[in-house]
Amino acid sequence: MTDGGDDEVEEKPIGELFGKLIDDGKAYARAEMGLAKATAEAKANAAKKPALLGAAALLFLIAGVVVLCMTLALALATLVGPLAGGLIAAVVTFGVAAALGYWAKQEAGKLK
């Protein structure tokens, strides 16, 4: 008598099965790392243009502050002389910088 579906199933040793499982796990981890790397690169590439535009805007802002300080110094020069006008403008500028630095320090202290 022949049994109709009793083909012998070849059983693999447990060590070989675990080896294949480990290899598959490593391949999966590499694929996930590749996906994470590709996602990070895509986000970094997307952020390049806004970062460059922001840097350009910052440079123009700095130039504007310099022009404002020079204008203040020249306006004061007509009232108190060129040296005193420049010194007053510098003190005002350093005062604003110190106030902003202090404010930044206070805000950074809140992060701890």
C-alpha positions as CSV (number, residue, x, y, z in Angstrom):
1,M,0.0,0.0,0.0
2,T,1.2,3.4,-0.8
3,D,0.2,6.4,1.2
4,G,-0.8,9.3,-1.0
5,G,1.0,12.3,0.7
6,D,3.5,10.8,3.0
7,D,6.6,12.1,1.3
8,E,9.5,12.2,3.6
9,V,10.1,15.7,4.9
10,E,13.8,16.5,5.2
11,E,14.4,17.9,8.6
12,K,17.3,20.3,9.1
13,P,19.4,20.2,12.2
14,I,18.6,22.8,14.8
15,G,22.0,24.4,14.6
16,E,21.5,25.1,10.9
17,L,18.1,26.6,11.5
18,F,19.5,28.9,14.2
19,G,22.3,29.9,11.9
20,K,19.9,30.8,9.2
21,L,17.8,32.7,11.7
22,I,20.8,34.7,12.8
23,D,21.9,35.4,9.3
24,D,18.3,36.6,8.4
25,G,18.3,38.8,11.5
26,K,21.6,40.4,10.5
27,A,20.3,41.0,7.0
28,Y,17.2,42.6,8.4
29,A,19.2,44.9,10.8
30,R,21.4,46.0,7.9
31,A,18.4,46.8,5.8
32,E,16.8,48.8,8.6
33,M,20.1,50.7,9.2
34,G,20.3,51.4,5.4
35,L,16.7,52.8,5.5
36,A,17.5,55.0,8.5
37,K,20.6,56.3,6.8
38,A,18.8,57.0,3.6
39,T,16.0,58.8,5.5
40,A,18.5,60.9,7.5
41,E,20.4,61.8,4.3
42,A,17.1,62.9,2.6
43,K,16.2,65.1,5.5
44,A,19.7,66.6,5.6
45,N,19.6,67.3,1.9
46,A,16.2,68.9,2.2
47,A,17.5,71.2,5.0
48,K,20.5,72.5,3.0
49,K,18.7,75.3,1.1
50,P,16.8,76.7,4.1
51,A,20.1,76.6,6.2
52,L,22.0,78.5,3.5
53,L,19.2,81.1,3.1
54,G,19.1,81.5,6.9
55,A,22.9,82.0,7.0
56,A,22.6,84.7,4.2
57,A,19.8,86.4,6.1
58,L,22.0,86.4,9.3
59,L,24.9,88.0,7.4
60,F,22.6,90.8,6.1
61,L,21.2,91.2,9.6
62,I,24.7,91.7,10.9
63,A,25.5,94.2,8.2
64,G,22.3,96.1,9.1
65,V,23.3,96.3,12.7
66,V,26.8,97.6,11.7
67,V,25.2,100.3,9.5
68,L,22.8,101.2,12.3
69,C,25.7,101.6,14.8
70,M,27.7,103.6,12.3
71,T,24.6,105.9,11.7
72,L,24.2,106.3,15.5
73,A,27.9,107.2,15.9
74,L,27.7,109.7,13.0
75,A,24.5,111.3,14.3
76,L,26.0,111.6,17.8
77,A,29.3,113.0,16.3
78,T,27.5,116.2,15.3
79,L,26.3,116.6,18.9
80,V,29.2,115.5,21.0
81,G,32.1,115.0,18.6
82,P,33.3,112.0,16.6
83,L,35.2,110.2,19.4
84,A,32.4,110.5,22.0
85,G,29.8,109.6,19.4
86,G,31.6,106.4,18.5
87,L,32.1,105.5,22.1
88,I,28.5,106.1,23.0
89,A,27.4,104.0,20.0
90,A,29.8,101.2,21.0
91,V,28.6,101.3,24.6
92,V,24.9,101.1,23.4
93,T,25.8,98.2,21.1
94,F,27.7,96.3,23.8
95,G,24.8,96.9,26.2
96,V,22.3,95.4,23.8
97,A,24.7,92.4,23.2
98,A,25.1,91.9,27.0
99,A,21.4,92.0,27.6
100,L,20.8,89.5,24.8
101,G,23.6,87.3,26.2
102,Y,22.1,87.4,29.7
103,W,18.7,86.5,28.3
104,A,20.2,83.6,26.4
105,K,21.9,82.4,29.5
106,Q,18.6,82.5,31.4
107,E,16.8,80.6,28.7
108,A,19.6,78.0,28.6
109,G,19.3,77.6,32.4
110,K,15.7,76.6,32.0
111,L,16.7,73.6,29.8
112,K,18.6,71.8,32.7
